[in-house]
Amino acid sequence: MKITVGGILAGVVFGALTSLANVLSSPYGEIGARVAGTDLAKASKVLSLLLDAGWSWAALAVAVGWVAGSRVRGAAGGLLALVAATVSYYVSDVYLWDAGTDMIAWLVVGVPLGLILGTVGALARQPGMSGLIAALIVPAGAAVQMVVLPPGEYLTTSLPATVAEAIVWTVAVFGAVWALYRFWRERRVGTA
């Protein structure tokens, strides 16, 4: 029950924050136009580039699955987190700047991915090779996204994109090093 509520709450907060960061970073909406050129708008652009990316949504489901612990609870938690984040994101978009919605399409994608990624999060807690591979999914996904579709690829101002890309690479490397260290430590303790 706690995992269900926690997953939903994490998703609602994540989706709303992503929408708010997008609104504050865009000078084309009423709210964003009010803060355009300010430090808040600049910080919001970086936050928008970080949160409104596939790897970060995957990380949400994996993190909820990891907290859940078991595969079944992890799958359910990942599913609920992505569904709640999607609904929260689109409801916030409609409320904050009358944006259109393709929520149903993203829910169709989010349901199976939430189940899979939540399970990956639960597996990441496990010792051994399966735990290592699961723990490397988000760092590897973030790295692939940085190569294939870097943040702010179409921005005219590159500083927010450069900052966001540096943050993603740093977090991806840190996550991979942590996963490898944990695997190495478990093997060392297991052979001692």
C-alpha positions in Angstrom: 0.0 0.0 0.0 2.8 2.4 0.9 4.6 1.7 -2.4 1.3 2.3 -4.3 0.8 5.7 -2.7 4.5 6.6 -2.9 4.7 5.7 -6.6 1.6 7.7 -7.4 2.8 10.7 -5.3 6.3 10.6 -6.9 4.6 10.5 -10.3 2.3 13.4 -9.6 5.1 15.5 -8.3 7.4 14.6 -11.2 4.8 15.3 -13.9 3.7 18.6 -12.4 7.4 19.8 -12.0 8.2 18.8 -15.5 5.2 20.8 -16.9 6.0 23.8 -14.6 9.6 23.8 -15.7 8.5 23.8 -19.4 6.1 26.6 -18.8 8.6 28.8 -16.9 11.3 28.2 -19.5 9.2 29.1 -22.5 8.8 32.8 -23.4 5.8 31.9 -25.7 3.3 31.3 -22.9 1.8 33.9 -20.6 3.6 32.7 -17.5 7.0 32.2 -19.2 6.8 35.6 -20.9 6.6 37.2 -17.4 9.9 35.6 -16.3 11.7 35.6 -19.6 15.4 36.6 -19.3 15.5 36.1 -15.5 17.5 33.6 -13.6 14.3 31.7 -12.9 13.7 31.3 -16.6 17.3 30.2 -17.2 17.2 27.7 -14.4 13.8 26.4 -15.6 15.2 25.8 -19.0 18.0 23.6 -17.6 15.4 21.8 -15.4 13.1 21.4 -18.4 15.8 19.8 -20.4 16.6 17.4 -17.6 13.0 16.4 -16.6 11.4 16.4 -20.1 13.7 13.6 -21.4 13.0 10.0 -21.8 15.9 8.8 -19.6 14.5 10.9 -16.6 11.0 9.4 -16.9 12.6 6.0 -17.1 14.7 6.8 -14.0 11.4 7.7 -12.2 9.9 4.2 -12.8 13.2 2.5 -12.0 13.7 4.4 -8.7 10.1 3.6 -7.6 10.7 0.0 -8.5 14.0 0.0 -6.6 12.2 1.4 -3.5 9.4 -1.2 -3.8 11.9 -4.1 -3.5 10.1 -7.1 -5.0 9.6 -7.6 -8.7 5.8 -7.5 -8.5 5.7 -4.5 -6.3 8.4 -2.8 -8.4 6.4 -3.4 -11.6 3.2 -2.0 -10.0 5.1 0.9 -8.6 6.8 1.7 -11.9 3.5 1.5 -13.7 1.7 3.7 -11.2 4.5 6.3 -11.2 4.5 6.7 -15.0 0.7 6.8 -15.2 0.5 9.4 -12.5 3.4 11.4 -14.0 1.7 11.4 -17.4 -1.7 12.4 -16.1 -0.2 15.1 -13.8 2.0 16.4 -16.6 -0.9 16.8 -19.1 -3.4 18.2 -16.5 -0.7 20.7 -15.4 -0.1 21.6 -19.1 -3.8 22.3 -19.7 -4.1 24.3 -16.5 -0.9 26.3 -16.8 -0.9 27.2 -20.5 -3.9 25.7 -22.2 -1.7 23.2 -24.0 -3.2 20.4 -26.1 -2.8 16.9 -24.9 -1.7 13.5 -26.3 -2.0 12.0 -22.9 -3.7 8.8 -24.2 -0.8 8.0 -26.5 1.7 8.4 -23.7 -0.3 6.3 -21.3 -0.4 3.5 -23.9 3.4 3.7 -24.0 3.8 4.3 -20.3 1.9 1.3 -19.0 4.1 -1.5 -20.5 7.3 0.6 -19.9 6.3 1.3 -16.3 5.9 -2.4 -15.7 9.3 -3.2 -17.3 11.2 -0.3 -15.7 9.7 -0.9 -12.3 10.8 -4.5 -12.5 14.3 -3.3 -13.6 14.4 -1.1 -10.5 13.5 -4.0 -8.2 16.2 -6.2 -10.0 18.8 -3.5 -9.5 18.7 -4.3 -5.8 19.7 -7.8 -6.4 23.3 -9.0 -6.1 25.1 -10.5 -9.0 25.2 -9.9 -12.7 21.4 -9.4 -13.1 21.5 -6.6 -10.4 24.5 -5.0 -12.2 22.8 -5.1 -15.6 19.6 -3.6 -14.1 21.5 -0.9 -12.3 23.2 0.1 -15.5 20.0 0.5 -17.5 19.3 4.2 -16.6 22.9 5.4 -16.9 23.2 3.6 -20.2 19.9 5.0 -21.4 20.9 8.5 -20.4 24.2 8.2 -22.2 22.5 6.9 -25.4 20.1 9.7 -25.3 22.9 12.2 -24.9 24.5 10.8 -28.1 21.4 10.3 -30.2 19.2 13.2 -29.0 21.1 15.6 -26.8 19.2 18.1 -24.8 18.3 21.4 -26.5 19.4 20.2 -29.9 17.3 22.8 -31.5 17.9 25.7 -29.1 19.4 28.9 -30.3 21.0 29.5 -26.9 23.3 26.7 -26.0 24.3 27.4 -22.4 21.2 25.7 -20.8 21.7 22.7 -23.1 25.4 22.6 -22.3 24.7 22.7 -18.5 21.9 20.1 -18.8 24.2 17.8 -20.9 27.0 18.1 -18.4 24.7 17.2 -15.5 23.3 14.2 -17.4 26.8 12.9 -18.3 28.0 13.4 -14.7 25.0 11.6 -13.2 25.2 8.8 -15.8 28.9 8.2 -15.1 28.3 8.4 -11.3 25.4 5.9 -11.6 27.5 3.5 -13.7 30.5 3.8 -11.3 28.2 3.2 -8.3 26.7 0.1 -10.0 30.1 -1.3 -10.8 31.5 -0.6 -7.4 28.6 -2.3 -5.7 28.9 -5.3 -7.9 32.7 -5.5 -7.3 32.2 -5.1 -3.6 29.6 -7.8 -3.4 31.8 -10.2 -5.3 34.8 -9.4 -3.1 32.8 -9.9 0.1 31.3 -13.1 -1.4 34.8 -14.6 -2.1 36.3 -13.5 1.3 
